[in-house]
Amino acid sequence: MKNHLKKVGVFALVGLMGLAVQAQIIDPLTGSLGGYTTTMVLDNNLGAGNGVSFTSSGSGLQANFIGTGSSPEQALLLAPVTSFSTIFAVGDRLTVNVAVPNGQQSGSVTADFGLAIAATATPTAASAGNGWNSRTLFDWASVSVRPPQSSIRANSSISGTLVTGSGVLSGVGSSTVSQLYIDWVSADVFTLGYIDTSAVAHASETITFAGASTIGAAIGFYSDMRDQGSPPITTLGNFTDLTIAPVPEPTSMALCGLGGVLGLAGWLRRKNR
């Protein structure tokens, strides 16, 4: 009986490997960030310069608060899709592994770290000083973990209209989040969400950009940090293995399962002979 179960497991694994081999890690996020550009898109740092930075180490990518004051500081870390070995395109899923501990604070404390897409890798930066905002000057979208509030949140800017905190999924502790993902569904349509530790995908929001948009020309990361909480959250991380793979389809999973069943049936038939 044990041997039979082992055979079943082997055939199922072979079927799933047919999908897994198509996934490509385009950046492990444990080395240089030389190909990326950090852009402050909301600056309340009293004219003191950047309020958010991104750093990479052997543990992965982190977002850091380096500003002053308790007003929001928001930044994007973006790279052109052409700078990677595999280009993000229609029919692809962009994912990043998430290892962000649950926050100790709760309630209104804000600290977001997420996956992002944009129409350009070098958007217009916010000018230094309270309230300077360039978020509506280019098309972009992000999906983030917010550990203090145990939630997943989406942002988007489409043709000058900014929508923040949409597609909120509540009651999602960051320790239960395995990955964040963005699916390029068709032309200018994207679905944003997260994948839990049981490998189940949860959609946060589907966003449609205008046909003239160059959305998808850049990919990267987003963070919203500020001096809040006691003690304040000054670092969020880690993200590892930025990956591109085909968007999973139920039919693909079914075919993998069918392949495993057919392989098992063939093995049993030979065994009976």
C-alpha angles and dihedrals in degrees: 000000000000091000090051091052091049090053091050090052092049094051092047091048092051090052093051092046088064087070099035095057090062092064115096126195104221096180127011088200091221097104141041121347091202094127094056132081122211114217125184105219098175117033125186095152098124091250092300096122131246119014098188131045134180122219133182130209139154088287094056141255120337134188116219135194109226100160137092131249133028100271118108121278114191128186140173125213106202140173130184112261088231091067093069130080091241121037120227108238144153110310094028132116118215113205140174128193114243126212103165117143121227112269120251092220126070140190120039099358110127125209119143132180120178156149118269145190126196144178091240137022092220108044124176109284124229113252116247114268141064116319099001106152133182098166094110095050096080139022117263143138137196141186117206146181114234104194100186091057096035092233146124116227136187130207130188141176114199122179092333098317114116121203117182131183094017126144090031115185108197130201093036110135110206091232088066092054114095099174144356116224143192118196118203095214103175139332101317100353122108133176118208127196148110139270117225128220089268089060093251116143119224118194116220100182143340113223129194120202127198116275093245093057121114089211112157094040088113136029133189142098144317134206137183112194136164141159099275137134132028105298096015119236103248100165134038123185178235120356119167139174109025099208139187121204137151114280104262114245127197089235091056092052090047091052090051089052091046090051090054092048093048091049091050092047091052092050092050092048092052090046093053091051 
